[in-house]
């Protein structure tokens, strides 16, 4: 399960960036910043120990 989530996170992030920039430039930049932090958090939480 964790492996599937780790594989899906970058794809979901990419789609969110595109949709954010389609809405507005400010929204796209906010999605890039906040999404980058959330992706980093997701990879930290889901790392193999």
C-alpha positions in Angstrom: 0.0 0.0 0.0 2.7 2.5 1.0 4.5 1.8 -2.3 1.4 2.6 -4.3 0.9 5.9 -2.4 4.6 6.9 -2.9 4.2 6.2 -6.6 1.0 8.3 -6.9 2.1 11.3 -4.9 4.2 12.9 -7.7 1.5 12.4 -10.3 -1.2 14.0 -8.1 1.2 16.9 -7.3 1.8 17.5 -11.1 -1.9 17.5 -11.8 -2.5 19.9 -8.9 0.1 22.3 -10.3 -1.4 22.3 -13.8 -4.9 22.9 -12.4 -3.6 25.6 -10.1 -2.0 27.5 -12.9 -5.1 27.1 -15.1 -7.1 28.8 -12.3 -4.7 31.6 -11.7 -1.0 32.3 -11.5 -1.1 33.0 -7.7 -3.0 29.8 -7.1 -0.5 27.9 -9.1 2.4 29.3 -7.1 0.6 28.6 -3.9 0.0 25.0 -5.0 3.7 24.7 -5.9 4.9 25.9 -2.5 2.4 24.2 -0.3 2.3 21.1 -2.4 6.0 20.8 -2.3 6.0 20.9 1.5 3.2 18.3 1.6 5.0 16.0 -0.9 8.2 16.2 1.3 6.1 15.4 4.3 4.5 12.5 2.6 7.9 11.1 1.6 9.2 11.5 5.1 6.2 9.8 6.7 6.1 7.0 4.2 9.9 6.3 4.0 11.2 2.8 4.6 12.7 2.4 8.0 
